[in-house]
Structures are given as C-alpha cells and as structure tokens.
Amino acid sequence: MNQLFQEILWKNFAAVIDMLQNTIVICPDEIWRTERKIFYITYHTIIFLDYGFTTPVKDFYARLPYTIGDPDHLPSDAIDDIVPNEFYSKEELIAYTSIVREKGKKLIKQTPVEKFNERWINDDEVHLHDLCPSMVVQYNLLEILLYNFRHAQHHVGQLNLLLRQKANVATEWVSQSE
C-alpha cells in the first residue's frame, strides 16, 4: 500500500461518510421522530465507523454513549444489542459524524504504510467495548478499514431505502470527497 492508495481509500471513505451525513440532514424531522429504525441504523453506523477507526482499540470511547442491551428486551426497532443511551438529535449525530470523519481521515492518510498490515485489535481488547464481531478479530488494519467501509455503505443504502419509502427523499450519490 502506498500514498496513492491511501488517498483513494480516504476519498471513498469520505464519500460514504458524506452520504451518511446527508441522510441525516435530509431526513424530515417528523420522520426522524417517528421512524426509530432510521435513528438506530444511523447511530449503529456512526458507532462502528468510530470503533473501526480506533487504534489501539483500547482508546475507543463513544461520544454519544450506548449500553449493551439484553437480547430479550431490546427496543423493537434496534438493529442489534448496541442501544443508544438516549434518543440523540439529528444535530448531535451530524456533529459526531464530523468528528468520526476527521478521525478516519487522520488514520487513513497519516498511518505509516507498514502499520496497515498489523493486526487491528489485540486479544486483550476484543471484549473491552463489546463491539468486536468474532469474524474480525484476526483482521489487520487494512482489512478492518475495508470491512468498515462496506458496513457503512450497506447501512447508507438501507437509510436511503427507508427515506425513499417514508418521505420520498434520498441522498445523492457522492462519488468522491476530500
């Protein structure tokens, strides 16, 4: 991996983060308040972007806190057991997305090339935040970044579908961003 690849990777990550942020911005307030699935997907996506951009993982902390919910008592619209501690506003999630964007940019563009081949998470960090899926514990930094990218893009697609169904709006495609 070289500087050109890092630049291309960042421009594409920035684009998906911009699209995520755009889904929050265009979501009508009434839909935001009533369609909790949109909120839960948005929060989930931001938390995992933040987590995946954290190295070492022991340094992760959620700026908008969550609780690991009891699987038998999760909110009906939750998409997993990561339950936000409160219903965060669109403005709070937009601000958090901006912070995560800068964190990702710094990680991708300033990490020495040799670090991308090193393991992303240490054994003593795997259960530290209850966010690490078992399938990624052996991933190196480049692998977790690509996994994180696909994860975010997947959820941006879900959000666009829900917004189209509920409010007949969707974000424009962002091909690259700075």
C-alpha positions in Angstrom: 0.0 0.0 0.0 1.3 3.4 -0.8 0.3 7.1 -0.6 -1.8 6.9 -3.7 -3.8 4.0 -2.4 -4.3 5.8 1.0 -5.5 8.9 -0.9 -8.0 6.9 -2.9 -9.2 4.9 0.1 -9.8 8.1 2.0 -11.7 9.9 -0.8 -14.0 6.9 -1.0 -14.4 6.7 2.8 -15.1 10.4 2.9 -17.8 10.0 0.2 -19.6 7.3 2.2 -19.4 9.4 5.4 -20.7 12.4 3.5 -23.6 10.3 2.2 -24.3 9.1 5.7 -24.4 12.6 7.0 -26.6 13.7 4.1 -29.2 11.1 5.1 -29.4 12.7 8.5 -29.7 16.2 7.1 -32.4 15.4 4.5 -34.5 13.2 6.9 -37.6 15.2 7.7 -37.9 16.0 11.4 -41.3 14.2 11.7 -39.8 11.0 10.1 -36.7 11.3 12.4 -39.0 11.4 15.5 -41.4 8.6 14.4 -39.3 6.1 12.4 -36.9 5.0 15.1 -35.4 2.4 12.7 -33.7 5.3 10.9 -32.3 6.6 14.1 -31.0 3.2 15.2 -29.3 2.4 11.9 -27.7 5.9 11.8 -26.4 5.5 15.4 -25.2 2.0 14.7 -23.3 3.1 11.6 -21.6 6.0 13.3 -20.5 4.0 16.4 -19.0 1.3 14.2 -17.2 3.8 12.0 -15.8 5.4 15.1 -14.8 2.0 16.6 -13.2 0.8 13.3 -11.2 4.0 13.1 -9.8 3.5 16.6 -6.3 2.1 17.0 -5.4 1.0 19.5 -9.0 -0.2 20.3 -8.5 0.3 24.0 -8.6 4.1 23.3 -12.2 3.9 21.9 -14.9 5.8 23.7 -18.3 6.6 22.3 -19.0 10.3 22.3 -22.7 9.5 22.3 -22.8 6.6 24.8 -24.6 3.3 24.4 -25.5 0.3 26.5 -25.3 -3.4 25.5 -28.9 -4.4 25.7 -30.4 -7.6 26.9 -31.3 -9.5 23.7 -34.7 -10.4 25.2 -35.6 -6.8 26.0 -34.3 -4.7 23.1 -36.3 -1.8 21.5 -38.4 -3.2 18.6 -36.5 -1.0 16.1 -33.0 -1.7 17.3 -30.8 -3.5 14.8 -28.5 -5.2 17.3 -27.8 -5.1 21.0 -26.0 -1.8 20.9 -28.6 0.6 22.3 -28.0 4.3 22.5 -28.4 5.7 26.0 -30.9 8.2 24.7 -32.6 9.4 21.6 -29.9 11.7 20.2 -30.8 14.6 18.0 -30.0 14.9 14.3 -27.6 17.7 15.2 -25.8 15.5 17.7 -25.4 12.7 15.2 -24.2 15.2 12.5 -21.6 16.6 14.9 -20.5 13.1 15.8 -20.2 12.1 12.2 -18.0 15.1 11.5 -15.7 14.0 14.4 -15.5 10.5 13.1 -14.8 11.8 9.6 -11.7 13.7 10.8 -10.6 10.7 12.8 -10.8 8.4 9.8 -9.0 10.9 7.6 -6.2 11.1 10.0 -5.9 7.4 10.4 -6.0 6.6 6.7 -3.8 9.4 5.5 -1.2 9.6 8.3 -0.7 6.0 9.3 2.7 4.6 8.1 2.2 2.1 5.3 3.7 -0.8 7.3 1.0 -0.4 10.1 -1.8 -1.4 7.7 -0.6 -5.0 7.7 -0.5 -5.2 11.5 -3.4 -6.7 13.5 -6.1 -4.2 14.2 -7.2 -5.5 17.6 -5.2 -7.1 20.4 -6.5 -10.1 22.3 -7.0 -8.1 25.5 -9.1 -5.5 23.6 -11.6 -7.9 21.9 -14.2 -7.8 24.7 -13.3 -4.4 26.0 -16.2 -2.5 24.5 -18.5 -5.4 23.4 -18.4 -4.2 19.8 -15.9 -6.6 18.1 -17.6 -9.2 15.9 -15.8 -12.6 16.2 -15.2 -12.7 12.4 -12.8 -9.7 12.5 -10.6 -10.5 15.5 -7.7 -11.5 13.2 -8.1 -8.7 10.7 -5.2 -6.3 10.0 -5.8 -2.6 9.8 -6.5 -2.6 6.1 -9.0 -5.4 6.4 -10.9 -3.7 9.2 -11.0 -0.5 7.2 -12.4 -2.3 4.1 -14.9 -4.1 6.3 -15.9 -0.8 7.9 -16.3 0.8 4.5 -18.6 -1.9 3.3 -20.6 -1.9 6.5 -21.2 1.9 6.3 -22.1 1.8 2.6 -24.6 -1.1 3.4 -26.3 1.0 6.0 -26.4 4.1 3.9 -28.2 2.1 1.3 -30.7 0.9 4.0 -31.2 4.5 5.1 -31.8 5.7 1.6 -34.4 3.0 1.0 -36.2 3.9 4.3 -36.1 7.6 3.5 -37.5 6.9 0.0 -40.3 4.7 1.4 -41.2 7.0 4.2 -40.6 10.5 2.8 -39.8 10.1 -0.9 -36.3 11.5 -0.4 -32.9 10.0 -0.7 -29.3 11.3 -0.8 -27.5 12.0 -4.0 -24.6 9.7 -4.8 -21.2 11.1 -3.7 -18.5 9.7 -6.0 -15.5 11.1 -4.1 -14.9 13.6 -1.4 -12.0 15.4 0.1 
